[in-house]
C-alpha cells in the first residue's frame, strides 16, 4: 500500500511540474503575442503614413509650375 501511495505522489509531483512549465510557456506566448500586435499596429501606421505621403507627393508633382 505504501508503494502505491508513493507512486501516486510521484505522479502528482510530475503533473504539478508539467503544469508549472505549461503555465510559464503560456505566459511567454501571451507576452510575445502582445508584442507582435504592437508591432503590427506600428507597421500599419507607418504604411498609412507612407501611402499618405506618396499621394501628397504625386499630387504636388501634377501641379503646373507657377511660371506657366
Predicted model as a PDB file, atoms N, CA, C, CB and O in Angstrom, pLDDT in the B-factor column:
MODEL        1                                                                  
ATOM      1  N   UNK A   1       0.821  -1.192   0.000  1.00 79.00           N  
ATOM      2  CA  UNK A   1       0.000   0.000   0.000  1.00 79.00           C  
ATOM      3  C   UNK A   1       0.865   1.256   0.000  1.00 79.00           C  
ATOM      4  CB  UNK A   1      -0.934  -0.002   1.201  1.00 79.00           C  
ATOM      5  O   UNK A   1       0.562   2.220  -0.703  1.00 79.00           O  
ATOM      6  N   UNK A   2       1.904   1.247   0.760  1.00 95.00           N  
ATOM      7  CA  UNK A   2       2.809   2.386   0.845  1.00 95.00           C  
ATOM      8  C   UNK A   2       3.454   2.684  -0.516  1.00 95.00           C  
ATOM      9  CB  UNK A   2       3.891   2.122   1.899  1.00 95.00           C  
ATOM     10  O   UNK A   2       3.659   3.851  -0.851  1.00 95.00           O  
ATOM     11  N   UNK A   3       3.766   1.683  -1.278  1.00 95.00           N  
ATOM     12  CA  UNK A   3       4.366   1.844  -2.598  1.00 95.00           C  
ATOM     13  C   UNK A   3       3.383   2.514  -3.563  1.00 95.00           C  
ATOM     14  CB  UNK A   3       4.813   0.479  -3.153  1.00 95.00           C  
ATOM     15  O   UNK A   3       3.777   3.352  -4.374  1.00 95.00           O  
ATOM     16  N   UNK A   4       2.130   2.150  -3.473  1.00 96.00           N  
ATOM     17  CA  UNK A   4       1.107   2.757  -4.327  1.00 96.00           C  
ATOM     18  C   UNK A   4       0.980   4.247  -4.038  1.00 96.00           C  
ATOM     19  CB  UNK A   4      -0.248   2.063  -4.125  1.00 96.00           C  
ATOM     20  O   UNK A   4       0.882   5.066  -4.952  1.00 96.00           O  
ATOM     21  N   UNK A   5       0.984   4.577  -2.770  1.00 97.00           N  
ATOM     22  CA  UNK A   5       0.871   5.985  -2.372  1.00 97.00           C  
ATOM     23  C   UNK A   5       2.089   6.764  -2.866  1.00 97.00           C  
ATOM     24  CB  UNK A   5       0.733   6.114  -0.828  1.00 97.00           C  
ATOM     25  O   UNK A   5       1.961   7.883  -3.363  1.00 97.00           O  
ATOM     26  N   UNK A   6       3.259   6.168  -2.726  1.00 97.00           N  
ATOM     27  CA  UNK A   6       4.485   6.821  -3.192  1.00 97.00           C  
ATOM     28  C   UNK A   6       4.438   7.047  -4.705  1.00 97.00           C  
ATOM     29  CB  UNK A   6       5.721   5.977  -2.817  1.00 97.00           C  
ATOM     30  O   UNK A   6       4.832   8.112  -5.180  1.00 97.00           O  
ATOM     31  N   UNK A   7       3.968   6.075  -5.451  1.00 97.00           N  
ATOM     32  CA  UNK A   7       3.848   6.204  -6.911  1.00 97.00           C  
ATOM     33  C   UNK A   7       2.872   7.317  -7.280  1.00 97.00           C  
ATOM     34  CB  UNK A   7       3.389   4.871  -7.536  1.00 97.00           C  
ATOM     35  O   UNK A   7       3.128   8.112  -8.185  1.00 97.00           O  
ATOM     36  N   UNK A   8       1.774   7.359  -6.579  1.00 98.00           N  
ATOM     37  CA  UNK A   8       0.772   8.400  -6.832  1.00 98.00           C  
ATOM     38  C   UNK A   8       1.353   9.785  -6.516  1.00 98.00           C  
ATOM     39  CB  UNK A   8      -0.507   8.144  -5.985  1.00 98.00           C  
ATOM     40  O   UNK A   8       1.133  10.737  -7.265  1.00 98.00           O  
ATOM     41  N   UNK A   9       2.078   9.890  -5.428  1.00 98.00           N  
ATOM     42  CA  UNK A   9       2.691  11.160  -5.064  1.00 98.00           C  
ATOM     43  C   UNK A   9       3.707  11.600  -6.115  1.00 98.00           C  
ATOM     44  CB  UNK A   9       3.361  11.052  -3.693  1.00 98.00           C  
ATOM     45  O   UNK A   9       3.786  12.782  -6.452  1.00 98.00           O  
ATOM     46  N   UNK A  10       4.479  10.656  -6.629  1.00 98.00           N  
ATOM     47  CA  UNK A  10       5.457  10.975  -7.679  1.00 98.00           C  
ATOM     48  C   UNK A  10       4.752  11.463  -8.939  1.00 98.00           C  
ATOM     49  CB  UNK A  10       6.329   9.743  -8.004  1.00 98.00           C  
ATOM     50  O   UNK A  10       5.194  12.421  -9.572  1.00 98.00           O  
ATOM     51  N   UNK A  11       3.674  10.814  -9.294  1.00 98.00           N  
ATOM     52  CA  UNK A  11       2.918  11.225 -10.480  1.00 98.00           C  
ATOM     53  C   UNK A  11       2.325  12.616 -10.287  1.00 98.00           C  
ATOM     54  CB  UNK A  11       1.802  10.211 -10.787  1.00 98.00           C  
ATOM     55  O   UNK A  11       2.334  13.442 -11.200  1.00 98.00           O  
ATOM     56  N   UNK A  12       1.818  12.859  -9.103  1.00 98.00           N  
ATOM     57  CA  UNK A  12       1.255  14.180  -8.803  1.00 98.00           C  
ATOM     58  C   UNK A  12       2.345  15.246  -8.911  1.00 98.00           C  
ATOM     59  CB  UNK A  12       0.615  14.199  -7.385  1.00 98.00           C  
ATOM     60  O   UNK A  12       2.107  16.319  -9.466  1.00 98.00           O  
ATOM     61  N   UNK A  13       3.512  14.965  -8.396  1.00 98.00           N  
ATOM     62  CA  UNK A  13       4.632  15.908  -8.462  1.00 98.00           C  
ATOM     63  C   UNK A  13       5.015  16.177  -9.916  1.00 98.00           C  
ATOM     64  CB  UNK A  13       5.850  15.364  -7.677  1.00 98.00           C  
ATOM     65  O   UNK A  13       5.264  17.324 -10.288  1.00 98.00           O  
ATOM     66  N   UNK A  14       5.063  15.138 -10.732  1.00 98.00           N  
ATOM     67  CA  UNK A  14       5.382  15.314 -12.149  1.00 98.00           C  
ATOM     68  C   UNK A  14       4.320  16.157 -12.853  1.00 98.00           C  
ATOM     69  CB  UNK A  14       5.513  13.951 -12.840  1.00 98.00           C  
ATOM     70  O   UNK A  14       4.637  17.032 -13.659  1.00 98.00           O  
ATOM     71  N   UNK A  15       3.085  15.885 -12.543  1.00 98.00           N  
ATOM     72  CA  UNK A  15       1.990  16.640 -13.144  1.00 98.00           C  
ATOM     73  C   UNK A  15       2.049  18.104 -12.720  1.00 98.00           C  
ATOM     74  CB  UNK A  15       0.637  16.028 -12.756  1.00 98.00           C  
ATOM     75  O   UNK A  15       1.823  18.996 -13.538  1.00 98.00           O  
ATOM     76  N   UNK A  16       2.345  18.352 -11.465  1.00 98.00           N  
ATOM     77  CA  UNK A  16       2.462  19.730 -10.980  1.00 98.00           C  
ATOM     78  C   UNK A  16       3.594  20.462 -11.702  1.00 98.00           C  
ATOM     79  CB  UNK A  16       2.703  19.747  -9.455  1.00 98.00           C  
ATOM     80  O   UNK A  16       3.445  21.621 -12.088  1.00 98.00           O  
ATOM     81  N   UNK A  17       4.710  19.786 -11.879  1.00 98.00           N  
ATOM     82  CA  UNK A  17       5.838  20.392 -12.595  1.00 98.00           C  
ATOM     83  C   UNK A  17       5.458  20.695 -14.046  1.00 98.00           C  
ATOM     84  CB  UNK A  17       7.070  19.461 -12.550  1.00 98.00           C  
ATOM     85  O   UNK A  17       5.782  21.759 -14.574  1.00 98.00           O  
ATOM     86  N   UNK A  18       4.781  19.761 -14.671  1.00 98.00           N  
ATOM     87  CA  UNK A  18       4.332  19.976 -16.044  1.00 98.00           C  
ATOM     88  C   UNK A  18       3.373  21.166 -16.132  1.00 98.00           C  
ATOM     89  CB  UNK A  18       3.655  18.709 -16.586  1.00 98.00           C  
ATOM     90  O   UNK A  18       3.447  21.975 -17.057  1.00 98.00           O  
ATOM     91  N   UNK A  19       2.487  21.252 -15.168  1.00 98.00           N  
ATOM     92  CA  UNK A  19       1.537  22.366 -15.145  1.00 98.00           C  
ATOM     93  C   UNK A  19       2.261  23.708 -14.993  1.00 98.00           C  
ATOM     94  CB  UNK A  19       0.525  22.180 -14.001  1.00 98.00           C  
ATOM     95  O   UNK A  19       1.916  24.684 -15.661  1.00 98.00           O  
ATOM     96  N   UNK A  20       3.252  23.751 -14.124  1.00 98.00           N  
ATOM     97  CA  UNK A  20       4.030  24.981 -13.947  1.00 98.00           C  
ATOM     98  C   UNK A  20       4.760  25.357 -15.235  1.00 98.00           C  
ATOM     99  CB  UNK A  20       5.039  24.819 -12.798  1.00 98.00           C  
ATOM    100  O   UNK A  20       4.781  26.524 -15.628  1.00 98.00           O  
ATOM    101  N   UNK A  21       5.349  24.377 -15.878  1.00 98.00           N  
ATOM    102  CA  UNK A  21       6.059  24.619 -17.141  1.00 98.00           C  
ATOM    103  C   UNK A  21       5.096  25.120 -18.217  1.00 98.00           C  
ATOM    104  CB  UNK A  21       6.766  23.331 -17.620  1.00 98.00           C  
ATOM    105  O   UNK A  21       5.411  26.054 -18.954  1.00 98.00           O  
ATOM    106  N   UNK A  22       3.945  24.508 -18.301  1.00 98.00           N  
ATOM    107  CA  UNK A  22       2.955  24.924 -19.291  1.00 98.00           C  
ATOM    108  C   UNK A  22       2.451  26.335 -18.992  1.00 98.00           C  
ATOM    109  CB  UNK A  22       1.778  23.934 -19.322  1.00 98.00           C  
ATOM    110  O   UNK A  22       2.264  27.146 -19.899  1.00 98.00           O  
ATOM    111  N   UNK A  23       2.242  26.605 -17.744  1.00 98.00           N  
ATOM    112  CA  UNK A  23       1.780  27.937 -17.357  1.00 98.00           C  
ATOM    113  C   UNK A  23       2.809  28.999 -17.748  1.00 98.00           C  
ATOM    114  CB  UNK A  23       1.503  27.992 -15.842  1.00 98.00           C  
ATOM    115  O   UNK A  23       2.451  30.058 -18.263  1.00 98.00           O  
ATOM    116  N   UNK A  24       4.054  28.717 -17.505  1.00 98.00           N  
ATOM    117  CA  UNK A  24       5.122  29.653 -17.865  1.00 98.00           C  
ATOM    118  C   UNK A  24       5.190  29.830 -19.381  1.00 98.00           C  
ATOM    119  CB  UNK A  24       6.482  29.160 -17.323  1.00 98.00           C  
ATOM    120  O   UNK A  24       5.378  30.945 -19.867  1.00 98.00           O  
ATOM    121  N   UNK A  25       5.042  28.767 -20.107  1.00 98.00           N  
ATOM    122  CA  UNK A  25       5.079  28.839 -21.569  1.00 98.00           C  
ATOM    123  C   UNK A  25       3.891  29.649 -22.107  1.00 98.00           C  
ATOM    124  CB  UNK A  25       5.075  27.419 -22.176  1.00 98.00           C  
ATOM    125  O   UNK A  25       4.049  30.441 -23.036  1.00 98.00           O  
ATOM    126  N   UNK A  26       2.738  29.454 -21.537  1.00 98.00           N  
ATOM    127  CA  UNK A  26       1.555  30.220 -21.946  1.00 98.00           C  
ATOM    128  C   UNK A  26       1.761  31.701 -21.653  1.00 98.00           C  
ATOM    129  CB  UNK A  26       0.289  29.701 -21.224  1.00 98.00           C  
ATOM    130  O   UNK A  26       1.392  32.552 -22.462  1.00 98.00           O  
ATOM    131  N   UNK A  27       2.334  32.003 -20.525  1.00 98.00           N  
ATOM    132  CA  UNK A  27       2.634  33.391 -20.177  1.00 98.00           C  
ATOM    133  C   UNK A  27       3.591  34.004 -21.205  1.00 98.00           C  
ATOM    134  CB  UNK A  27       3.242  33.475 -18.756  1.00 98.00           C  
ATOM    135  O   UNK A  27       3.372  35.117 -21.683  1.00 98.00           O  
ATOM    136  N   UNK A  28       4.651  33.267 -21.537  1.00 98.00           N  
ATOM    137  CA  UNK A  28       5.625  33.755 -22.514  1.00 98.00           C  
ATOM    138  C   UNK A  28       4.978  33.968 -23.883  1.00 98.00           C  
ATOM    139  CB  UNK A  28       6.795  32.772 -22.633  1.00 98.00           C  
ATOM    140  O   UNK A  28       5.257  34.955 -24.564  1.00 98.00           O  
ATOM    141  N   UNK A  29       4.126  33.048 -24.272  1.00 98.00           N  
ATOM    142  CA  UNK A  29       3.454  33.175 -25.558  1.00 98.00           C  
ATOM    143  C   UNK A  29       2.524  34.381 -25.572  1.00 98.00           C  
ATOM    144  CB  UNK A  29       2.672  31.904 -25.876  1.00 98.00           C  
ATOM    145  O   UNK A  29       2.459  35.104 -26.566  1.00 98.00           O  
ATOM    146  N   UNK A  30       1.815  34.597 -24.490  1.00 98.00           N  
ATOM    147  CA  UNK A  30       0.918  35.749 -24.417  1.00 98.00           C  
ATOM    148  C   UNK A  30       1.701  37.050 -24.516  1.00 98.00           C  
ATOM    149  CB  UNK A  30       0.108  35.719 -23.116  1.00 98.00           C  
ATOM    150  O   UNK A  30       1.277  37.994 -25.183  1.00 98.00           O  
ATOM    151  N   UNK A  31       2.832  37.087 -23.854  1.00 98.00           N  
ATOM    152  CA  UNK A  31       3.688  38.268 -23.914  1.00 98.00           C  
ATOM    153  C   UNK A  31       4.165  38.509 -25.357  1.00 98.00           C  
ATOM    154  CB  UNK A  31       4.902  38.106 -22.960  1.00 98.00           C  
ATOM    155  O   UNK A  31       4.169  39.641 -25.840  1.00 98.00           O  
ATOM    156  N   UNK A  32       4.554  37.456 -26.011  1.00 98.00           N  
ATOM    157  CA  UNK A  32       5.013  37.565 -27.392  1.00 98.00           C  
ATOM    158  C   UNK A  32       3.871  38.010 -28.316  1.00 98.00           C  
ATOM    159  CB  UNK A  32       5.592  36.221 -27.868  1.00 98.00           C  
ATOM    160  O   UNK A  32       4.085  38.817 -29.221  1.00 98.00           O  
ATOM    161  N   UNK A  33       2.693  37.499 -28.096  1.00 98.00           N  
ATOM    162  CA  UNK A  33       1.527  37.889 -28.896  1.00 98.00           C  
ATOM    163  C   UNK A  33       1.259  39.386 -28.736  1.00 98.00           C  
ATOM    164  CB  UNK A  33       0.275  37.069 -28.480  1.00 98.00           C  
ATOM    165  O   UNK A  33       0.982  40.076 -29.718  1.00 98.00           O  
ATOM    166  N   UNK A  34       1.339  39.879 -27.527  1.00 98.00           N  
ATOM    167  CA  UNK A  34       1.114  41.309 -27.290  1.00 98.00           C  
ATOM    168  C   UNK A  34       2.176  42.158 -27.992  1.00 98.00           C  
ATOM    169  CB  UNK A  34       1.114  41.607 -25.782  1.00 98.00           C  
ATOM    170  O   UNK A  34       1.863  43.209 -28.551  1.00 98.00           O  
ATOM    171  N   UNK A  35       3.416  41.705 -27.962  1.00 98.00           N  
ATOM    172  CA  UNK A  35       4.489  42.428 -28.650  1.00 98.00           C  
ATOM    173  C   UNK A  35       4.246  42.424 -30.156  1.00 98.00           C  
ATOM    174  CB  UNK A  35       5.866  41.803 -28.325  1.00 98.00           C  
ATOM    175  O   UNK A  35       4.435  43.444 -30.820  1.00 98.00           O  
ATOM    176  N   UNK A  36       3.834  41.292 -30.691  1.00 98.00           N  
ATOM    177  CA  UNK A  36       3.567  41.197 -32.123  1.00 98.00           C  
ATOM    178  C   UNK A  36       2.399  42.093 -32.531  1.00 98.00           C  
ATOM    179  CB  UNK A  36       3.277  39.746 -32.511  1.00 98.00           C  
ATOM    180  O   UNK A  36       2.446  42.740 -33.578  1.00 98.00           O  
ATOM    181  N   UNK A  37       1.366  42.130 -31.717  1.00 98.00           N  
ATOM    182  CA  UNK A  37       0.231  43.012 -32.005  1.00 98.00           C  
ATOM    183  C   UNK A  37       0.683  44.471 -32.024  1.00 98.00           C  
ATOM    184  CB  UNK A  37      -0.894  42.812 -30.959  1.00 98.00           C  
ATOM    185  O   UNK A  37       0.273  45.245 -32.888  1.00 98.00           O  
ATOM    186  N   UNK A  38       1.512  44.830 -31.086  1.00 98.00           N  
ATOM    187  CA  UNK A  38       2.023  46.198 -31.024  1.00 98.00           C  
ATOM    188  C   UNK A  38       2.852  46.503 -32.277  1.00 98.00           C  
ATOM    189  CB  UNK A  38       2.877  46.407 -29.742  1.00 98.00           C  
ATOM    190  O   UNK A  38       2.728  47.583 -32.855  1.00 98.00           O  
ATOM    191  N   UNK A  39       3.678  45.571 -32.688  1.00 98.00           N  
ATOM    192  CA  UNK A  39       4.490  45.766 -33.894  1.00 98.00           C  
ATOM    193  C   UNK A  39       3.610  45.904 -35.135  1.00 98.00           C  
ATOM    194  CB  UNK A  39       5.471  44.596 -34.075  1.00 98.00           C  
ATOM    195  O   UNK A  39       3.906  46.706 -36.021  1.00 98.00           O  
ATOM    196  N   UNK A  40       2.555  45.145 -35.198  1.00 98.00           N  
ATOM    197  CA  UNK A  40       1.637  45.221 -36.337  1.00 98.00           C  
ATOM    198  C   UNK A  40       0.984  46.605 -36.385  1.00 98.00           C  
ATOM    199  CB  UNK A  40       0.553  44.109 -36.248  1.00 98.00           C  
ATOM    200  O   UNK A  40       0.873  47.205 -37.454  1.00 98.00           O  
ATOM    201  N   UNK A  41       0.560  47.102 -35.239  1.00 97.00           N  
ATOM    202  CA  UNK A  41      -0.043  48.443 -35.201  1.00 97.00           C  
ATOM    203  C   UNK A  41       0.945  49.501 -35.691  1.00 97.00           C  
ATOM    204  CB  UNK A  41      -0.513  48.784 -33.771  1.00 97.00           C  
ATOM    205  O   UNK A  41       0.585  50.392 -36.459  1.00 97.00           O  
ATOM    206  N   UNK A  42       2.192  49.391 -35.236  1.00 97.00           N  
ATOM    207  CA  UNK A  42       3.206  50.351 -35.660  1.00 97.00           C  
ATOM    208  C   UNK A  42       3.425  50.273 -37.175  1.00 97.00           C  
ATOM    209  CB  UNK A  42       4.530  50.097 -34.913  1.00 97.00           C  
ATOM    210  O   UNK A  42       3.508  51.297 -37.853  1.00 97.00           O  
ATOM    211  N   UNK A  43       3.517  49.063 -37.685  1.00 96.00           N  
ATOM    212  CA  UNK A  43       3.728  48.897 -39.119  1.00 96.00           C  
ATOM    213  C   UNK A  43       2.549  49.426 -39.935  1.00 96.00           C  
ATOM    214  CB  UNK A  43       3.964  47.431 -39.442  1.00 96.00           C  
ATOM    215  O   UNK A  43       2.749  50.047 -40.979  1.00 96.00           O  
ATOM    216  N   UNK A  44       1.334  49.186 -39.471  1.00 95.00           N  
ATOM    217  CA  UNK A  44       0.153  49.719 -40.157  1.00 95.00           C  
ATOM    218  C   UNK A  44       0.217  51.235 -40.207  1.00 95.00           C  
ATOM    219  CB  UNK A  44      -1.142  49.262 -39.456  1.00 95.00           C  
ATOM    220  O   UNK A  44      -0.055  51.849 -41.239  1.00 95.00           O  
ATOM    221  N   UNK A  45       0.578  51.828 -39.082  1.00 94.00           N  
ATOM    222  CA  UNK A  45       0.678  53.278 -39.016  1.00 94.00           C  
ATOM    223  C   UNK A  45       1.736  53.784 -39.998  1.00 94.00           C  
ATOM    224  CB  UNK A  45       1.013  53.731 -37.582  1.00 94.00           C  
ATOM    225  O   UNK A  45       1.504  54.758 -40.714  1.00 94.00           O  
ATOM    226  N   UNK A  46       2.893  53.126 -40.033  1.00 93.00           N  
ATOM    227  CA  UNK A  46       3.963  53.534 -40.947  1.00 93.00           C  
ATOM    228  C   UNK A  46       3.534  53.386 -42.405  1.00 93.00           C  
ATOM    229  CB  UNK A  46       5.228  52.707 -40.689  1.00 93.00           C  
ATOM    230  O   UNK A  46       3.842  54.244 -43.233  1.00 93.00           O  
ATOM    231  N   UNK A  47       2.836  52.321 -42.716  1.00 91.00           N  
ATOM    232  CA  UNK A  47       2.363  52.104 -44.087  1.00 91.00           C  
ATOM    233  C   UNK A  47       1.358  53.185 -44.469  1.00 91.00           C  
ATOM    234  CB  UNK A  47       1.726  50.699 -44.235  1.00 91.00           C  
ATOM    235  O   UNK A  47       1.433  53.741 -45.565  1.00 91.00           O  
ATOM    236  N   UNK A  48       0.430  53.483 -43.584  1.00 90.00           N  
ATOM    237  CA  UNK A  48      -0.567  54.512 -43.870  1.00 90.00           C  
ATOM    238  C   UNK A  48       0.100  55.875 -44.080  1.00 90.00           C  
ATOM    239  CB  UNK A  48      -1.595  54.592 -42.726  1.00 90.00           C  
ATOM    240  O   UNK A  48      -0.261  56.618 -44.992  1.00 90.00           O  
ATOM    241  N   UNK A  49       1.054  56.187 -43.245  1.00 88.00           N  
ATOM    242  CA  UNK A  49       1.777  57.454 -43.404  1.00 88.00           C  
ATOM    243  C   UNK A  49       2.542  57.493 -44.708  1.00 88.00           C  
ATOM    244  CB  UNK A  49       2.734  57.675 -42.241  1.00 88.00           C  
ATOM    245  O   UNK A  49       2.561  58.512 -45.398  1.00 88.00           O  
ATOM    246  N   UNK A  50       3.164  56.398 -45.038  1.00 88.00           N  
ATOM    247  CA  UNK A  50       3.923  56.310 -46.281  1.00 88.00           C  
ATOM    248  C   UNK A  50       3.000  56.484 -47.487  1.00 88.00           C  
ATOM    249  CB  UNK A  50       4.666  54.963 -46.365  1.00 88.00           C  
ATOM    250  O   UNK A  50       3.341  57.195 -48.432  1.00 88.00           O  
ATOM    251  N   UNK A  51       1.853  55.848 -47.458  1.00 82.00           N  
ATOM    252  CA  UNK A  51       0.900  55.973 -48.557  1.00 82.00           C  
ATOM    253  C   UNK A  51       0.381  57.409 -48.646  1.00 82.00           C  
ATOM    254  CB  UNK A  51      -0.274  54.986 -48.374  1.00 82.00           C  
ATOM    255  O   UNK A  51       0.249  57.961 -49.738  1.00 82.00           O  
ATOM    256  N   UNK A  52       0.097  57.989 -47.521  1.00 74.00           N  
ATOM    257  CA  UNK A  52      -0.387  59.374 -47.500  1.00 74.00           C  
ATOM    258  C   UNK A  52       0.672  60.315 -48.079  1.00 74.00           C  
ATOM    259  CB  UNK A  52      -0.755  59.803 -46.055  1.00 74.00           C  
ATOM    260  O   UNK A  52       0.354  61.203 -48.871  1.00 74.00           O  
ATOM    261  N   UNK A  53       1.915  60.118 -47.684  1.00 77.00           N  
ATOM    262  CA  UNK A  53       3.000  60.953 -48.189  1.00 77.00           C  
ATOM    263  C   UNK A  53       3.197  60.757 -49.687  1.00 77.00           C  
ATOM    264  CB  UNK A  53       4.296  60.646 -47.445  1.00 77.00           C  
ATOM    265  O   UNK A  53       3.496  61.709 -50.409  1.00 77.00           O  
ATOM    266  N   UNK A  54       3.032  59.534 -50.149  1.00 74.00           N  
ATOM    267  CA  UNK A  54       3.163  59.265 -51.580  1.00 74.00           C  
ATOM    268  C   UNK A  54       2.059  59.955 -52.362  1.00 74.00           C  
ATOM    269  CB  UNK A  54       3.137  57.760 -51.849  1.00 74.00           C  
ATOM    270  O   UNK A  54       2.314  60.509 -53.431  1.00 74.00           O  
ATOM    271  N   UNK A  55       0.843  59.930 -51.849  1.00 67.00           N  
ATOM    272  CA  UNK A  55      -0.278  60.596 -52.515  1.00 67.00           C  
ATOM    273  C   UNK A  55      -0.024  62.096 -52.560  1.00 67.00           C  
ATOM    274  CB  UNK A  55      -1.616  60.293 -51.790  1.00 67.00           C  
ATOM    275  O   UNK A  55      -0.233  62.726 -53.597  1.00 67.00           O  
ATOM    276  N   UNK A  56       0.413  62.663 -51.476  1.00 67.00           N  
ATOM    277  CA  UNK A  56       0.723  64.092 -51.452  1.00 67.00           C  
ATOM    278  C   UNK A  56       1.826  64.435 -52.453  1.00 67.00           C  
ATOM    279  CB  UNK A  56       1.141  64.522 -50.041  1.00 67.00           C  
ATOM    280  O   UNK A  56       1.760  65.451 -53.146  1.00 67.00           O  
ATOM    281  N   UNK A  57       2.816  63.590 -52.515  1.00 68.00           N  
ATOM    282  CA  UNK A  57       3.927  63.807 -53.435  1.00 68.00           C  
ATOM    283  C   UNK A  57       3.437  63.753 -54.882  1.00 68.00           C  
ATOM    284  CB  UNK A  57       5.034  62.760 -53.203  1.00 68.00           C  
ATOM    285  O   UNK A  57       3.829  64.581 -55.705  1.00 68.00           O  
ATOM    286  N   UNK A  58       2.596  62.796 -55.182  1.00 63.00           N  
ATOM    287  CA  UNK A  58       2.049  62.690 -56.537  1.00 63.00           C  
ATOM    288  C   UNK A  58       1.189  63.899 -56.881  1.00 63.00           C  
ATOM    289  CB  UNK A  58       1.228  61.406 -56.683  1.00 63.00           C  
ATOM    290  O   UNK A  58       1.259  64.424 -57.992  1.00 63.00           O  
ATOM    291  N   UNK A  59       0.390  64.329 -55.938  1.00 64.00           N  
ATOM    292  CA  UNK A  59      -0.479  65.478 -56.186  1.00 64.00           C  
ATOM    293  C   UNK A  59       0.348  66.744 -56.432  1.00 64.00           C  
ATOM    294  CB  UNK A  59      -1.437  65.691 -55.000  1.00 64.00           C  
ATOM    295  O   UNK A  59       0.023  67.544 -57.310  1.00 64.00           O  
ATOM    296  N   UNK A  60       1.382  66.912 -55.676  1.00 65.00           N  
ATOM    297  CA  UNK A  60       2.202  68.113 -55.853  1.00 65.00           C  
ATOM    298  C   UNK A  60       3.006  68.041 -57.148  1.00 65.00           C  
ATOM    299  CB  UNK A  60       3.148  68.299 -54.656  1.00 65.00           C  
ATOM    300  O   UNK A  60       3.318  69.082 -57.726  1.00 65.00           O  
ATOM    301  N   UNK A  61       3.344  66.865 -57.611  1.00 63.00           N  
ATOM    302  CA  UNK A  61       4.093  66.746 -58.864  1.00 63.00           C  
ATOM    303  C   UNK A  61       3.193  66.975 -60.070  1.00 63.00           C  
ATOM    304  CB  UNK A  61       4.756  65.371 -58.961  1.00 63.00           C  
ATOM    305  O   UNK A  61       3.698  67.268 -61.154  1.00 63.00           O  
ATOM    306  N   UNK A  62       1.883  66.852 -59.922  1.00 61.00           N  
ATOM    307  CA  UNK A  62       0.941  67.062 -61.017  1.00 61.00           C  
ATOM    308  C   UNK A  62       0.566  68.535 -61.185  1.00 61.00           C  
ATOM    309  CB  UNK A  62      -0.311  66.239 -60.784  1.00 61.00           C  
ATOM    310  O   UNK A  62      -0.053  68.902 -62.184  1.00 61.00           O  
ATOM    311  N   UNK A  63       0.926  69.361 -60.246  1.00 61.00           N  
ATOM    312  CA  UNK A  63       0.600  70.779 -60.345  1.00 61.00           C  
ATOM    313  C   UNK A  63       1.495  71.430 -61.401  1.00 61.00           C  
ATOM    314  CB  UNK A  63       0.767  71.484 -58.967  1.00 61.00           C  
ATOM    315  O   UNK A  63       2.670  71.092 -61.547  1.00 61.00           O  
ATOM    316  N   UNK A  64       0.917  72.345 -62.108  1.00 63.00           N  
ATOM    317  CA  UNK A  64       1.732  73.066 -63.084  1.00 63.00           C  
ATOM    318  C   UNK A  64       2.557  74.111 -62.355  1.00 63.00           C  
ATOM    319  CB  UNK A  64       0.849  73.725 -64.183  1.00 63.00           C  
ATOM    320  O   UNK A  64       2.088  74.761 -61.421  1.00 63.00           O  
ATOM    321  N   UNK A  65       3.758  74.253 -62.790  1.00 61.00           N  
ATOM    322  CA  UNK A  65       4.624  75.239 -62.132  1.00 61.00           C  
ATOM    323  C   UNK A  65       4.053  76.651 -62.302  1.00 61.00           C  
ATOM    324  CB  UNK A  65       6.063  75.168 -62.707  1.00 61.00           C  
ATOM    325  O   UNK A  65       3.332  76.910 -63.266  1.00 61.00           O  
ATOM    326  N   UNK A  66       4.355  77.531 -61.412  1.00 66.00           N  
ATOM    327  CA  UNK A  66       3.751  78.861 -61.431  1.00 66.00           C  
ATOM    328  C   UNK A  66       4.164  79.713 -62.645  1.00 66.00           C  
ATOM    329  CB  UNK A  66       4.116  79.587 -60.167  1.00 66.00           C  
ATOM    330  O   UNK A  66       3.451  80.655 -62.989  1.00 66.00           O  
ATOM    331  N   UNK A  67       5.266  79.415 -63.285  1.00 67.00           N  
ATOM    332  CA  UNK A  67       5.718  80.253 -64.407  1.00 67.00           C  
ATOM    333  C   UNK A  67       5.028  79.887 -65.725  1.00 67.00           C  
ATOM    334  CB  UNK A  67       7.230  80.127 -64.573  1.00 67.00           C  
ATOM    335  O   UNK A  67       5.345  80.492 -66.749  1.00 67.00           O  
ATOM    336  N   UNK A  68       4.105  78.932 -65.744  1.00 56.00           N  
ATOM    337  CA  UNK A  68       3.396  78.569 -66.974  1.00 56.00           C  
ATOM    338  C   UNK A  68       2.118  79.314 -67.101  1.00 56.00           C  
ATOM    339  CB  UNK A  68       3.123  77.095 -67.026  1.00 56.00           C  
ATOM    340  O   UNK A  68       1.391  79.132 -68.078  1.00 56.00           O  
TER     341      UNK A  68                                                      
ENDMDL                                                                          
END                                                                             
